Amino acid sequence: MAQVGAAPAGAELYLGWFFAGVFTLACLGFRFTLPLSIAAYFGAHKVWEWSWLESVLFVAPGLLLMIPGVLLTFILRLRAVK
């Protein structure tokens, strides 16, 4: 849940408050959370002024859960093509 708070803060830094809100809602609506993880890293590192290592460790659990799901989806789509 903290990543959901850090992601708009990181996106706002580069996109502005309006587009950060649109960006966050679009990512959650399409269930594509990789951009939110990247924005959460920037939110923790630049806005909250954490070190880069703390910021990476902050987003690592979400990425570790995301990678197997993406790989499984890719493998299942390759099997369905044949």
Distance bins in CASP14 RR format, pairs under 12 A and 6 or more apart:
PFRMAT RR
TARGET T0000
AUTHOR 0000-0000-0000
RMODE 2
METHOD distances of the structure
MODEL  1
1 7 0 0 0 0 0 1 0 0 0 0 0
1 40 0 0 0 0 0 1 0 0 0 0 0
1 61 0 0 0 0 0 1 0 0 0 0 0
1 62 0 0 0 0 0 1 0 0 0 0 0
2 8 0 0 0 0 0 1 0 0 0 0 0
2 9 0 0 0 0 0 1 0 0 0 0 0
2 36 0 0 0 0 0 1 0 0 0 0 0
2 40 0 0 0 0 1 0 0 0 0 0 0
2 43 0 0 0 0 0 1 0 0 0 0 0
2 44 0 0 0 0 1 0 0 0 0 0 0
2 48 0 0 0 0 1 0 0 0 0 0 0
2 50 0 0 0 0 0 1 0 0 0 0 0
2 55 0 0 0 0 0 1 0 0 0 0 0
2 58 1 0 0 1 0 0 0 0 0 0 0
2 59 0 0 0 0 1 0 0 0 0 0 0
2 61 0 0 0 0 0 1 0 0 0 0 0
2 62 0 0 0 0 0 1 0 0 0 0 0
3 9 0 0 0 0 0 1 0 0 0 0 0
3 10 0 0 0 0 0 1 0 0 0 0 0
3 11 0 0 0 0 0 1 0 0 0 0 0
3 24 0 0 0 0 0 1 0 0 0 0 0
3 27 0 0 0 0 0 1 0 0 0 0 0
3 28 0 0 0 0 0 1 0 0 0 0 0
3 33 0 0 0 0 1 0 0 0 0 0 0
3 34 0 0 0 0 0 1 0 0 0 0 0
3 35 0 0 0 0 0 1 0 0 0 0 0
3 36 1 0 0 1 0 0 0 0 0 0 0
3 37 1 0 0 1 0 0 0 0 0 0 0
3 38 0 0 0 0 0 1 0 0 0 0 0
3 39 0 0 0 0 1 0 0 0 0 0 0
3 40 1 0 1 0 0 0 0 0 0 0 0
3 41 0 0 0 0 1 0 0 0 0 0 0
3 42 0 0 0 0 0 1 0 0 0 0 0
3 43 0 0 0 0 1 0 0 0 0 0 0
3 44 0 0 0 0 1 0 0 0 0 0 0
3 48 0 0 0 0 0 1 0 0 0 0 0
3 55 0 0 0 0 0 1 0 0 0 0 0
3 57 0 0 0 0 0 1 0 0 0 0 0
3 58 1 0 0 1 0 0 0 0 0 0 0
3 59 1 0 0 1 0 0 0 0 0 0 0
3 60 0 0 0 0 0 1 0 0 0 0 0
3 61 0 0 0 0 1 0 0 0 0 0 0
3 62 1 0 0 1 0 0 0 0 0 0 0
3 63 0 0 0 0 0 1 0 0 0 0 0
3 65 0 0 0 0 0 1 0 0 0 0 0
3 66 0 0 0 0 0 1 0 0 0 0 0
4 10 0 0 0 0 0 1 0 0 0 0 0
4 11 0 0 0 0 0 1 0 0 0 0 0
4 21 0 0 0 0 0 1 0 0 0 0 0
4 24 1 0 0 1 0 0 0 0 0 0 0
4 25 0 0 0 0 0 1 0 0 0 0 0
4 27 0 0 0 0 0 1 0 0 0 0 0
4 28 0 0 0 0 1 0 0 0 0 0 0
4 33 0 0 0 0 1 0 0 0 0 0 0
4 36 1 0 0 1 0 0 0 0 0 0 0
4 37 0 0 0 0 0 1 0 0 0 0 0
4 39 0 0 0 0 0 1 0 0 0 0 0
4 40 1 0 0 1 0 0 0 0 0 0 0
4 43 0 0 0 0 0 1 0 0 0 0 0
4 59 0 0 0 0 0 1 0 0 0 0 0
4 62 0 0 0 0 0 1 0 0 0 0 0
5 11 0 0 0 0 0 1 0 0 0 0 0
5 12 0 0 0 0 0 1 0 0 0 0 0
5 20 0 0 0 0 0 1 0 0 0 0 0
5 21 0 0 0 0 0 1 0 0 0 0 0
5 24 0 0 0 0 1 0 0 0 0 0 0
5 28 0 0 0 0 0 1 0 0 0 0 0
5 36 0 0 0 0 1 0 0 0 0 0 0
5 39 0 0 0 0 1 0 0 0 0 0 0
5 40 1 0 0 1 0 0 0 0 0 0 0
5 43 0 0 0 0 1 0 0 0 0 0 0
5 44 0 0 0 0 1 0 0 0 0 0 0
5 47 0 0 0 0 0 1 0 0 0 0 0
5 48 0 0 0 0 0 1 0 0 0 0 0
5 58 0 0 0 0 0 1 0 0 0 0 0
5 59 0 0 0 0 0 1 0 0 0 0 0
6 12 0 0 0 0 0 1 0 0 0 0 0
6 13 0 0 0 0 0 1 0 0 0 0 0
6 20 0 0 0 0 0 1 0 0 0 0 0
6 24 0 0 0 0 0 1 0 0 0 0 0
6 36 0 0 0 0 1 0 0 0 0 0 0
6 37 0 0 0 0 1 0 0 0 0 0 0
6 38 0 0 0 0 0 1 0 0 0 0 0
6 39 1 0 0 1 0 0 0 0 0 0 0
6 40 1 0 1 0 0 0 0 0 0 0 0
6 41 0 0 0 0 1 0 0 0 0 0 0
6 42 0 0 0 0 1 0 0 0 0 0 0
6 43 1 0 1 0 0 0 0 0 0 0 0
6 44 1 0 1 0 0 0 0 0 0 0 0
6 45 0 0 0 0 1 0 0 0 0 0 0
6 46 0 0 0 0 0 1 0 0 0 0 0
6 47 1 0 0 1 0 0 0 0 0 0 0
6 48 1 0 0 1 0 0 0 0 0 0 0
6 50 0 0 0 0 1 0 0 0 0 0 0
6 54 0 0 0 0 0 1 0 0 0 0 0
6 55 0 0 0 0 1 0 0 0 0 0 0
6 58 1 0 0 1 0 0 0 0 0 0 0
6 59 0 0 0 0 1 0 0 0 0 0 0
7 13 0 0 0 0 0 1 0 0 0 0 0
7 14 0 0 0 0 0 1 0 0 0 0 0
7 15 0 0 0 0 0 1 0 0 0 0 0
7 20 0 0 0 0 1 0 0 0 0 0 0
7 21 0 0 0 0 1 0 0 0 0 0 0
7 23 0 0 0 0 1 0 0 0 0 0 0
7 24 1 0 0 1 0 0 0 0 0 0 0
7 25 0 0 0 0 0 1 0 0 0 0 0
7 26 0 0 0 0 0 1 0 0 0 0 0
7 27 1 0 0 1 0 0 0 0 0 0 0
7 28 0 0 0 0 1 0 0 0 0 0 0
7 33 0 0 0 0 1 0 0 0 0 0 0
7 34 0 0 0 0 0 1 0 0 0 0 0
7 35 0 0 0 0 1 0 0 0 0 0 0
7 36 1 0 1 0 0 0 0 0 0 0 0
7 37 1 0 0 1 0 0 0 0 0 0 0
7 38 0 0 0 0 1 0 0 0 0 0 0
7 39 1 0 1 0 0 0 0 0 0 0 0
7 40 1 0 1 0 0 0 0 0 0 0 0
7 41 0 0 0 0 1 0 0 0 0 0 0
7 42 0 0 0 0 1 0 0 0 0 0 0
7 43 1 0 0 1 0 0 0 0 0 0 0
7 44 0 0 0 0 1 0 0 0 0 0 0
7 47 0 0 0 0 0 1 0 0 0 0 0
7 48 0 0 0 0 0 1 0 0 0 0 0
7 58 0 0 0 0 0 1 0 0 0 0 0
7 59 0 0 0 0 1 0 0 0 0 0 0
7 62 0 0 0 0 0 1 0 0 0 0 0
8 14 0 0 0 0 0 1 0 0 0 0 0
8 15 0 0 0 0 1 0 0 0 0 0 0
8 16 0 0 0 0 1 0 0 0 0 0 0
8 17 0 0 0 0 1 0 0 0 0 0 0
8 18 0 0 0 0 0 1 0 0 0 0 0
8 19 0 0 0 0 0 1 0 0 0 0 0
8 20 1 0 1 0 0 0 0 0 0 0 0
8 21 1 0 1 0 0 0 0 0 0 0 0
8 22 0 0 0 0 0 1 0 0 0 0 0
8 23 1 0 0 1 0 0 0 0 0 0 0
8 24 1 0 1 0 0 0 0 0 0 0 0
8 25 0 0 0 0 1 0 0 0 0 0 0
8 26 0 0 0 0 0 1 0 0 0 0 0
8 27 0 0 0 0 0 1 0 0 0 0 0
8 28 0 0 0 0 0 1 0 0 0 0 0
8 35 0 0 0 0 0 1 0 0 0 0 0
8 36 0 0 0 0 1 0 0 0 0 0 0
8 39 1 0 0 1 0 0 0 0 0 0 0
8 40 0 0 0 0 1 0 0 0 0 0 0
8 42 0 0 0 0 0 1 0 0 0 0 0
8 43 0 0 0 0 1 0 0 0 0 0 0
8 47 0 0 0 0 1 0 0 0 0 0 0
9 15 0 0 0 0 0 1 0 0 0 0 0
9 16 0 0 0 0 0 1 0 0 0 0 0
9 17 0 0 0 0 0 1 0 0 0 0 0
9 20 1 0 0 1 0 0 0 0 0 0 0
9 21 0 0 0 0 0 1 0 0 0 0 0
9 23 0 0 0 0 0 1 0 0 0 0 0
9 24 0 0 0 0 0 1 0 0 0 0 0
9 36 0 0 0 0 0 1 0 0 0 0 0
9 39 0 0 0 0 1 0 0 0 0 0 0
9 40 0 0 0 0 1 0 0 0 0 0 0
9 41 0 0 0 0 0 1 0 0 0 0 0
9 42 0 0 0 0 1 0 0 0 0 0 0
9 43 1 0 1 0 0 0 0 0 0 0 0
9 44 0 0 0 0 1 0 0 0 0 0 0
9 45 0 0 0 0 0 1 0 0 0 0 0
9 46 0 0 0 0 1 0 0 0 0 0 0
9 47 1 0 1 0 0 0 0 0 0 0 0
9 48 1 0 0 1 0 0 0 0 0 0 0
9 49 0 0 0 0 0 1 0 0 0 0 0
9 50 0 0 0 0 0 1 0 0 0 0 0
10 16 0 0 0 0 1 0 0 0 0 0 0
10 17 0 0 0 0 0 1 0 0 0 0 0
10 19 0 0 0 0 0 1 0 0 0 0 0
10 20 1 0 0 1 0 0 0 0 0 0 0
10 21 0 0 0 0 0 1 0 0 0 0 0
10 23 0 0 0 0 1 0 0 0 0 0 0
10 24 0 0 0 0 1 0 0 0 0 0 0
10 35 0 0 0 0 0 1 0 0 0 0 0
10 36 0 0 0 0 1 0 0 0 0 0 0
10 37 0 0 0 0 0 1 0 0 0 0 0
10 38 0 0 0 0 1 0 0 0 0 0 0
10 39 1 0 1 0 0 0 0 0 0 0 0
10 40 1 0 0 1 0 0 0 0 0 0 0
10 41 0 0 0 0 1 0 0 0 0 0 0
10 42 1 0 1 0 0 0 0 0 0 0 0
10 43 1 1 0 0 0 0 0 0 0 0 0
10 44 0 0 0 0 1 0 0 0 0 0 0
10 45 0 0 0 0 1 0 0 0 0 0 0
10 46 1 0 0 1 0 0 0 0 0 0 0
10 47 1 0 1 0 0 0 0 0 0 0 0
10 48 0 0 0 0 1 0 0 0 0 0 0
10 50 0 0 0 0 0 1 0 0 0 0 0
10 55 0 0 0 0 0 1 0 0 0 0 0
10 59 0 0 0 0 0 1 0 0 0 0 0
11 17 0 0 0 0 1 0 0 0 0 0 0
11 18 0 0 0 0 0 1 0 0 0 0 0
11 19 1 0 0 1 0 0 0 0 0 0 0
11 20 1 1 0 0 0 0 0 0 0 0 0
11 21 1 0 0 1 0 0 0 0 0 0 0
11 22 0 0 0 0 1 0 0 0 0 0 0
11 23 1 0 1 0 0 0 0 0 0 0 0
11 24 1 0 0 1 0 0 0 0 0 0 0
11 25 0 0 0 0 0 1 0 0 0 0 0
11 26 0 0 0 0 0 1 0 0 0 0 0
11 27 0 0 0 0 1 0 0 0 0 0 0
11 35 0 0 0 0 1 0 0 0 0 0 0
11 36 0 0 0 0 1 0 0 0 0 0 0
11 37 0 0 0 0 0 1 0 0 0 0 0
11 38 0 0 0 0 1 0 0 0 0 0 0
11 39 1 0 1 0 0 0 0 0 0 0 0
11 40 0 0 0 0 1 0 0 0 0 0 0
11 41 0 0 0 0 0 1 0 0 0 0 0
11 42 1 0 0 1 0 0 0 0 0 0 0
11 43 0 0 0 0 1 0 0 0 0 0 0
11 46 0 0 0 0 0 1 0 0 0 0 0
11 47 0 0 0 0 0 1 0 0 0 0 0
12 18 0 0 0 0 1 0 0 0 0 0 0
12 19 0 0 0 0 1 0 0 0 0 0 0
12 20 1 1 0 0 0 0 0 0 0 0 0
12 21 1 0 0 1 0 0 0 0 0 0 0
12 22 0 0 0 0 0 1 0 0 0 0 0
12 23 0 0 0 0 1 0 0 0 0 0 0
12 24 0 0 0 0 1 0 0 0 0 0 0
12 39 0 0 0 0 1 0 0 0 0 0 0
12 42 0 0 0 0 1 0 0 0 0 0 0
12 43 0 0 0 0 1 0 0 0 0 0 0
12 46 0 0 0 0 0 1 0 0 0 0 0
12 47 0 0 0 0 1 0 0 0 0 0 0
13 19 0 0 0 0 0 1 0 0 0 0 0
13 20 0 0 0 0 1 0 0 0 0 0 0
13 23 0 0 0 0 0 1 0 0 0 0 0
13 39 0 0 0 0 1 0 0 0 0 0 0
13 40 0 0 0 0 0 1 0 0 0 0 0
13 41 0 0 0 0 0 1 0 0 0 0 0
13 42 1 0 0 1 0 0 0 0 0 0 0
13 43 1 0 0 1 0 0 0 0 0 0 0
13 44 0 0 0 0 0 1 0 0 0 0 0
13 45 0 0 0 0 1 0 0 0 0 0 0
13 46 1 0 1 0 0 0 0 0 0 0 0
13 47 1 0 0 1 0 0 0 0 0 0 0
13 48 0 0 0 0 0 1 0 0 0 0 0
13 49 0 0 0 0 0 1 0 0 0 0 0
14 20 0 0 0 0 1 0 0 0 0 0 0
14 23 0 0 0 0 1 0 0 0 0 0 0
14 35 0 0 0 0 0 1 0 0 0 0 0
14 38 0 0 0 0 0 1 0 0 0 0 0
14 39 0 0 0 0 1 0 0 0 0 0 0
14 42 1 0 0 1 0 0 0 0 0 0 0
14 43 0 0 0 0 1 0 0 0 0 0 0
14 46 0 0 0 0 1 0 0 0 0 0 0
14 47 0 0 0 0 0 1 0 0 0 0 0
15 21 0 0 0 0 1 0 0 0 0 0 0
15 22 0 0 0 0 1 0 0 0 0 0 0
15 23 1 0 0 1 0 0 0 0 0 0 0
15 24 0 0 0 0 1 0 0 0 0 0 0
15 26 0 0 0 0 0 1 0 0 0 0 0
15 35 0 0 0 0 0 1 0 0 0 0 0
15 39 0 0 0 0 1 0 0 0 0 0 0
15 42 0 0 0 0 0 1 0 0 0 0 0
16 22 0 0 0 0 1 0 0 0 0 0 0
16 23 0 0 0 0 1 0 0 0 0 0 0
16 24 0 0 0 0 0 1 0 0 0 0 0
16 39 0 0 0 0 0 1 0 0 0 0 0
17 23 0 0 0 0 0 1 0 0 0 0 0
17 24 0 0 0 0 0 1 0 0 0 0 0
18 24 0 0 0 0 0 1 0 0 0 0 0
18 25 0 0 0 0 0 1 0 0 0 0 0
19 25 0 0 0 0 0 1 0 0 0 0 0
19 26 0 0 0 0 1 0 0 0 0 0 0
19 39 0 0 0 0 0 1 0 0 0 0 0
20 26 0 0 0 0 0 1 0 0 0 0 0
20 27 0 0 0 0 0 1 0 0 0 0 0
20 35 0 0 0 0 0 1 0 0 0 0 0
20 36 0 0 0 0 0 1 0 0 0 0 0
20 39 0 0 0 0 1 0 0 0 0 0 0
20 42 0 0 0 0 0 1 0 0 0 0 0
20 43 0 0 0 0 0 1 0 0 0 0 0
20 47 0 0 0 0 0 1 0 0 0 0 0
21 27 0 0 0 0 1 0 0 0 0 0 0
21 28 0 0 0 0 1 0 0 0 0 0 0
21 29 0 0 0 0 0 1 0 0 0 0 0
21 36 0 0 0 0 0 1 0 0 0 0 0
21 39 0 0 0 0 0 1 0 0 0 0 0
22 28 0 0 0 0 0 1 0 0 0 0 0
22 29 0 0 0 0 0 1 0 0 0 0 0
23 29 0 0 0 0 0 1 0 0 0 0 0
23 30 0 0 0 0 0 1 0 0 0 0 0
23 32 0 0 0 0 0 1 0 0 0 0 0
23 33 0 0 0 0 0 1 0 0 0 0 0
23 35 1 0 0 1 0 0 0 0 0 0 0
23 36 0 0 0 0 1 0 0 0 0 0 0
23 38 0 0 0 0 0 1 0 0 0 0 0
23 39 1 0 0 1 0 0 0 0 0 0 0
24 30 0 0 0 0 0 1 0 0 0 0 0
24 32 0 0 0 0 0 1 0 0 0 0 0
24 33 0 0 0 0 0 1 0 0 0 0 0
24 35 0 0 0 0 1 0 0 0 0 0 0
24 36 1 0 0 1 0 0 0 0 0 0 0
24 39 1 0 0 1 0 0 0 0 0 0 0
24 40 0 0 0 0 0 1 0 0 0 0 0
25 31 0 0 0 0 0 1 0 0 0 0 0
25 32 0 0 0 0 0 1 0 0 0 0 0
25 36 0 0 0 0 0 1 0 0 0 0 0
26 32 0 0 0 0 1 0 0 0 0 0 0
26 33 0 0 0 0 0 1 0 0 0 0 0
26 35 0 0 0 0 1 0 0 0 0 0 0
26 36 0 0 0 0 1 0 0 0 0 0 0
26 39 0 0 0 0 0 1 0 0 0 0 0
27 33 1 0 0 1 0 0 0 0 0 0 0
27 34 0 0 0 0 1 0 0 0 0 0 0
27 35 1 0 1 0 0 0 0 0 0 0 0
27 36 1 0 1 0 0 0 0 0 0 0 0
27 37 0 0 0 0 1 0 0 0 0 0 0
27 38 0 0 0 0 0 1 0 0 0 0 0
27 39 0 0 0 0 1 0 0 0 0 0 0
27 40 0 0 0 0 0 1 0 0 0 0 0
28 35 0 0 0 0 0 1 0 0 0 0 0
28 36 1 0 0 1 0 0 0 0 0 0 0
28 39 0 0 0 0 0 1 0 0 0 0 0
29 35 0 0 0 0 0 1 0 0 0 0 0
29 36 0 0 0 0 0 1 0 0 0 0 0
30 36 0 0 0 0 0 1 0 0 0 0 0
31 66 0 0 0 0 0 1 0 0 0 0 0
31 69 0 0 0 0 0 1 0 0 0 0 0
31 70 0 0 0 0 0 1 0 0 0 0 0
31 73 0 0 0 0 0 1 0 0 0 0 0
32 38 0 0 0 0 0 1 0 0 0 0 0
32 66 0 0 0 0 1 0 0 0 0 0 0
32 70 0 0 0 0 0 1 0 0 0 0 0
32 73 0 0 0 0 0 1 0 0 0 0 0
33 39 0 0 0 0 1 0 0 0 0 0 0
33 40 0 0 0 0 1 0 0 0 0 0 0
33 59 0 0 0 0 0 1 0 0 0 0 0
33 62 1 0 0 1 0 0 0 0 0 0 0
33 63 0 0 0 0 1 0 0 0 0 0 0
33 65 0 0 0 0 1 0 0 0 0 0 0
33 66 1 0 0 1 0 0 0 0 0 0 0
33 67 0 0 0 0 0 1 0 0 0 0 0
33 69 0 0 0 0 0 1 0 0 0 0 0
33 70 0 0 0 0 0 1 0 0 0 0 0
34 40 0 0 0 0 0 1 0 0 0 0 0
34 41 0 0 0 0 0 1 0 0 0 0 0
34 59 0 0 0 0 0 1 0 0 0 0 0
34 62 0 0 0 0 1 0 0 0 0 0 0
34 63 0 0 0 0 1 0 0 0 0 0 0
34 65 0 0 0 0 0 1 0 0 0 0 0
34 66 1 0 0 1 0 0 0 0 0 0 0
34 67 0 0 0 0 1 0 0 0 0 0 0
34 69 0 0 0 0 0 1 0 0 0 0 0
34 70 0 0 0 0 1 0 0 0 0 0 0
35 41 0 0 0 0 0 1 0 0 0 0 0
35 42 0 0 0 0 0 1 0 0 0 0 0
35 59 0 0 0 0 0 1 0 0 0 0 0
35 66 0 0 0 0 0 1 0 0 0 0 0
36 42 0 0 0 0 0 1 0 0 0 0 0
36 43 0 0 0 0 0 1 0 0 0 0 0
36 59 0 0 0 0 1 0 0 0 0 0 0
36 62 0 0 0 0 1 0 0 0 0 0 0
36 63 0 0 0 0 0 1 0 0 0 0 0
36 66 0 0 0 0 0 1 0 0 0 0 0
37 43 0 0 0 0 0 1 0 0 0 0 0
37 44 0 0 0 0 0 1 0 0 0 0 0
37 55 0 0 0 0 0 1 0 0 0 0 0
37 56 0 0 0 0 0 1 0 0 0 0 0
37 58 0 0 0 0 1 0 0 0 0 0 0
37 59 1 0 1 0 0 0 0 0 0 0 0
37 60 0 0 0 0 1 0 0 0 0 0 0
37 61 0 0 0 0 1 0 0 0 0 0 0
37 62 1 0 0 1 0 0 0 0 0 0 0
37 63 1 0 1 0 0 0 0 0 0 0 0
37 64 0 0 0 0 0 1 0 0 0 0 0
37 65 0 0 0 0 0 1 0 0 0 0 0
37 66 1 0 0 1 0 0 0 0 0 0 0
37 67 0 0 0 0 0 1 0 0 0 0 0
37 70 0 0 0 0 0 1 0 0 0 0 0
38 44 0 0 0 0 0 1 0 0 0 0 0
38 45 0 0 0 0 0 1 0 0 0 0 0
38 55 0 0 0 0 0 1 0 0 0 0 0
38 56 0 0 0 0 0 1 0 0 0 0 0
38 59 1 0 0 1 0 0 0 0 0 0 0
38 62 0 0 0 0 0 1 0 0 0 0 0
38 63 0 0 0 0 1 0 0 0 0 0 0
38 66 0 0 0 0 0 1 0 0 0 0 0
39 45 0 0 0 0 0 1 0 0 0 0 0
39 46 0 0 0 0 0 1 0 0 0 0 0
39 47 0 0 0 0 0 1 0 0 0 0 0
39 55 0 0 0 0 0 1 0 0 0 0 0
39 58 0 0 0 0 0 1 0 0 0 0 0
39 59 0 0 0 0 1 0 0 0 0 0 0
40 46 0 0 0 0 0 1 0 0 0 0 0
40 47 0 0 0 0 0 1 0 0 0 0 0
40 48 0 0 0 0 0 1 0 0 0 0 0
40 50 0 0 0 0 0 1 0 0 0 0 0
40 55 0 0 0 0 1 0 0 0 0 0 0
40 56 0 0 0 0 0 1 0 0 0 0 0
40 57 0 0 0 0 0 1 0 0 0 0 0
40 58 1 0 0 1 0 0 0 0 0 0 0
40 59 1 0 1 0 0 0 0 0 0 0 0
40 60 0 0 0 0 0 1 0 0 0 0 0
40 61 0 0 0 0 0 1 0 0 0 0 0
40 62 0 0 0 0 1 0 0 0 0 0 0
40 63 0 0 0 0 0 1 0 0 0 0 0
41 47 0 0 0 0 0 1 0 0 0 0 0
41 48 0 0 0 0 0 1 0 0 0 0 0
41 50 0 0 0 0 1 0 0 0 0 0 0
41 51 0 0 0 0 0 1 0 0 0 0 0
41 52 0 0 0 0 1 0 0 0 0 0 0
41 53 0 0 0 0 0 1 0 0 0 0 0
41 54 0 0 0 0 0 1 0 0 0 0 0
41 55 1 0 1 0 0 0 0 0 0 0 0
41 56 1 0 0 1 0 0 0 0 0 0 0
41 57 0 0 0 0 0 1 0 0 0 0 0
41 58 1 0 0 1 0 0 0 0 0 0 0
41 59 1 0 1 0 0 0 0 0 0 0 0
41 60 0 0 0 0 1 0 0 0 0 0 0
41 62 0 0 0 0 0 1 0 0 0 0 0
41 63 0 0 0 0 1 0 0 0 0 0 0
42 48 0 0 0 0 1 0 0 0 0 0 0
42 49 0 0 0 0 0 1 0 0 0 0 0
42 50 0 0 0 0 0 1 0 0 0 0 0
42 52 0 0 0 0 0 1 0 0 0 0 0
42 55 0 0 0 0 1 0 0 0 0 0 0
42 56 0 0 0 0 0 1 0 0 0 0 0
42 58 0 0 0 0 0 1 0 0 0 0 0
42 59 0 0 0 0 1 0 0 0 0 0 0
43 49 0 0 0 0 1 0 0 0 0 0 0
43 50 0 0 0 0 1 0 0 0 0 0 0
43 52 0 0 0 0 0 1 0 0 0 0 0
43 54 0 0 0 0 0 1 0 0 0 0 0
43 55 1 0 0 1 0 0 0 0 0 0 0
43 58 0 0 0 0 1 0 0 0 0 0 0
43 59 0 0 0 0 1 0 0 0 0 0 0
44 50 1 0 1 0 0 0 0 0 0 0 0
44 51 0 0 0 0 1 0 0 0 0 0 0
44 52 0 0 0 0 1 0 0 0 0 0 0
44 53 0 0 0 0 0 1 0 0 0 0 0
44 54 1 0 0 1 0 0 0 0 0 0 0
44 55 1 0 1 0 0 0 0 0 0 0 0
44 56 0 0 0 0 1 0 0 0 0 0 0
44 57 0 0 0 0 1 0 0 0 0 0 0
44 58 1 0 1 0 0 0 0 0 0 0 0
44 59 1 0 0 1 0 0 0 0 0 0 0
44 60 0 0 0 0 0 1 0 0 0 0 0
45 51 1 0 0 1 0 0 0 0 0 0 0
45 52 1 0 1 0 0 0 0 0 0 0 0
45 53 0 0 0 0 1 0 0 0 0 0 0
45 54 0 0 0 0 1 0 0 0 0 0 0
45 55 1 0 1 0 0 0 0 0 0 0 0
45 56 0 0 0 0 1 0 0 0 0 0 0
45 57 0 0 0 0 0 1 0 0 0 0 0
45 58 0 0 0 0 1 0 0 0 0 0 0
45 59 0 0 0 0 1 0 0 0 0 0 0
46 52 0 0 0 0 0 1 0 0 0 0 0
46 55 0 0 0 0 1 0 0 0 0 0 0
47 55 0 0 0 0 0 1 0 0 0 0 0
48 54 0 0 0 0 1 0 0 0 0 0 0
48 55 0 0 0 0 1 0 0 0 0 0 0
48 58 0 0 0 0 1 0 0 0 0 0 0
49 55 0 0 0 0 1 0 0 0 0 0 0
50 56 0 0 0 0 1 0 0 0 0 0 0
50 57 0 0 0 0 1 0 0 0 0 0 0
50 58 1 0 0 1 0 0 0 0 0 0 0
50 59 0 0 0 0 0 1 0 0 0 0 0
51 57 0 0 0 0 1 0 0 0 0 0 0
51 58 0 0 0 0 0 1 0 0 0 0 0
52 58 0 0 0 0 0 1 0 0 0 0 0
52 59 0 0 0 0 0 1 0 0 0 0 0
53 59 0 0 0 0 0 1 0 0 0 0 0
53 60 0 0 0 0 0 1 0 0 0 0 0
54 60 0 0 0 0 0 1 0 0 0 0 0
56 62 0 0 0 0 0 1 0 0 0 0 0
56 63 0 0 0 0 1 0 0 0 0 0 0
56 64 0 0 0 0 0 1 0 0 0 0 0
57 63 0 0 0 0 0 1 0 0 0 0 0
57 64 0 0 0 0 0 1 0 0 0 0 0
59 65 0 0 0 0 0 1 0 0 0 0 0
59 66 0 0 0 0 1 0 0 0 0 0 0
60 66 0 0 0 0 0 1 0 0 0 0 0
60 67 0 0 0 0 0 1 0 0 0 0 0
61 67 0 0 0 0 0 1 0 0 0 0 0
62 68 0 0 0 0 0 1 0 0 0 0 0
62 69 0 0 0 0 0 1 0 0 0 0 0
62 70 0 0 0 0 0 1 0 0 0 0 0
63 69 0 0 0 0 0 1 0 0 0 0 0
63 70 0 0 0 0 0 1 0 0 0 0 0
64 70 0 0 0 0 0 1 0 0 0 0 0
65 71 0 0 0 0 0 1 0 0 0 0 0
65 72 0 0 0 0 0 1 0 0 0 0 0
66 72 0 0 0 0 0 1 0 0 0 0 0
66 73 0 0 0 0 0 1 0 0 0 0 0
67 73 0 0 0 0 0 1 0 0 0 0 0
67 74 0 0 0 0 0 1 0 0 0 0 0
68 74 0 0 0 0 0 1 0 0 0 0 0
68 75 0 0 0 0 0 1 0 0 0 0 0
69 75 0 0 0 0 1 0 0 0 0 0 0
69 76 0 0 0 0 1 0 0 0 0 0 0
69 77 0 0 0 0 0 1 0 0 0 0 0
70 76 0 0 0 0 0 1 0 0 0 0 0
70 77 0 0 0 0 0 1 0 0 0 0 0
71 77 0 0 0 0 0 1 0 0 0 0 0
71 78 0 0 0 0 0 1 0 0 0 0 0
72 78 0 0 0 0 0 1 0 0 0 0 0
72 79 0 0 0 0 0 1 0 0 0 0 0
73 79 0 0 0 0 0 1 0 0 0 0 0
73 80 0 0 0 0 0 1 0 0 0 0 0
74 80 0 0 0 0 0 1 0 0 0 0 0
74 81 0 0 0 0 0 1 0 0 0 0 0
75 81 0 0 0 0 0 1 0 0 0 0 0
75 82 0 0 0 0 0 1 0 0 0 0 0
76 82 0 0 0 0 0 1 0 0 0 0 0
END
